[in-house]
Amino acid sequence: MLVLAARRFTAMILIMVVISVFLFLIFEGDKMALAMRVLGQYSTVEGRLQWLEVNGYNKPLVARYFSWLLGFIAGDWKISAQFNRPVLEFLAPRLANTAILGGCVFVLTMIVSLILGVLSGIAEGSLRDRTITVASVLTTSVPEFASATFLVAIFVFWLDWLPGSSSFSGGFSIRELVLPVAVLVIYNFGYYTRMTRASMAEVMTSQYVRTAVLKGLPFKRVVLRHALRNALIAPFTVMILQLNYLLSGIIVTEVFFAYDGFGKAIYDAAQFGDIYVVEAGAMVAVFVAVISQFISDVGYTLLNPRIRFA
Amino acid sequence: MTDVTTTAPAIPKRASRLSRIARAIGLLRESPIGMFGAFIVLFWIILAVVADLLPIYDPLAQSAPDLLRPALSPAPDGGTYWLGTDDKGRDILSRLIYGSRLVLFWSSLATVVAYIAGMLMGVVAGYKGGWWDEALSFLGNIFLAFPQMVLYLVILSQLGSESPLGEMLAKAGFSTVWVKGLIIVIAITFGTAPQVARIVRGLVLDLKTRDYVAAAEVRGESPFYIMIVELLPNARGPLIVDACLRLGYVTIAIAALGFLGLGLPPPDPDWGKMISEVRGFGAMAANAMLWPAMAISSLVLGLNLLADGLREVSLRD
């Protein structure tokens, strides 16, 4: 178990390092282009050269990479061209906002899809199963910006129940959180529901569940005590593994609702050409994704005794 | 080639390609859900093909007095704006229909390119194994570690039209729209090919133990021949289903990029962009926003249902 975790951990670090090299090269490999991005299109060539000299960009590429990486680890994420503030200071509250949004979405998606998946998987082929399956295909087919359009049309324009923008301009408000969370849950729950359903259906046909039913245990008890735990391993780990899919949707949703989160920050920076923010944002996003993959891998082995003792 | 000549026993003649396709379509008829999906997809394909023949307005023609009109409003020339107009007085119905062309064309192109790249990666990793497998899987994992939209933002912000790549494409004679479109295709390929490769690799690991692969190896066929002629065609079943789903994802991704303003340049009627263009007008633009949202949802739904139907039918065999 420990050996496996250690091996996964090494692979994770290796991937992170390679990705950091890739991002460094793509953003800072061409230093003249970088100087132009940072100083603006109308800066003089002399100005750019001087900036490169002052900021130590004339060292060899490898030395630059290491000093950049060490600086990044130490929290020196350079200065945002757009806001003239340290990138870390600017991104930290944005990350917190996205953590709120993502956390709500994750918990709600999990609750909804596990309940629907189990309800559908224990009665494969029933009307309830078919309804849930069709509903999950339907919602998965509606991209976030389209379902956001529908929800805004209904709840903002027509019923006037909820605000259409979630910029928290008047401080934090639950009402402004409802629509972005709803959009992301609607798009994401279908996939996990189908996954839970498949897993549940498979467990329900297994020998030990049949034994439990045949020895006369109440059906409810069989499902809750015997089947559920094994059926939930796969969907649970997949959900963690898919955190980076969630993040893709979060970018679109945050832009749609003007939600001041991490996704919108990367998007705005990419539009503006604020290179250090995009660079740091991409590093953070990949870091979160790789860590979640690691947790999902190790979690799977912890939850599944057949693998744990193998 | 080896010079082994044997008198082969009479093999029953294989059904012609056409009749096999007809049979496949016949099979799909057993799945009502799949048929419904195929019907939606076909609906958009036909509209995209015959757009020029339809009696609709010019999708780019602006009309200053007719801004953000609701559905079924009369047009100044005595006609009707069946679905209303957008913020520049352009006919929404016609923009939707011409938009289907762009959406279908670029999503299909991106999916095909990503599929070719992914199949090559997957078949080499699966068949060659060893060092090839390690290297290709690691390469794939690097791109899979990115949240896709972040990867697209990184690629599109660094490899835009002004980048060396963009300039190279422009010099090769591509128009602005094509340069932008091809860069999107490249970005989508980076995000999608590793996923395809992973599936193909899994299928190939299973297929390469089959007798016909061993037979081809004994015949002295080249690894290239075995991969392209023996392995890939035999993996097609699951791949066709996956390609349908993948096309849906790519359609969503391209439309989302359009919505984010990173898609094709204006004034082309891209469905995602049609929503973001009018969003600022609030409730007044509800009509202009709803139609493209419904169009994209229906197309993706069609693709997903078609994939479901194909899977159902292929499992029944």
Interface residues (C-beta under 8 A of the other chain):
Chain A: I15 V18 I19 F22 L23 I26 F27 V137 L138 T140 S141 V142 P143 E144 F145 A146 S147 T149 F150 V152 A153 V156 F157 W158 G164 N244 Y245 L247 S248 G249 I251 V252 V255 F256 G263 I266 Y267 A270 Q271 G273 V278 G281 A282 A285 V286 A289 V290 Q293
Chain B: F138 N141 I142 A145 F146 P147 Q148 M149 V150 L153 V154 L156 S157 Q158 G248 I252 A255 A256 F259 L260 G261 G272 I275 S276 R279 G282 A283 A286 M289 L290 P292 A293 M294 I296 S297 V300 L301 L303 N304 L305 D308
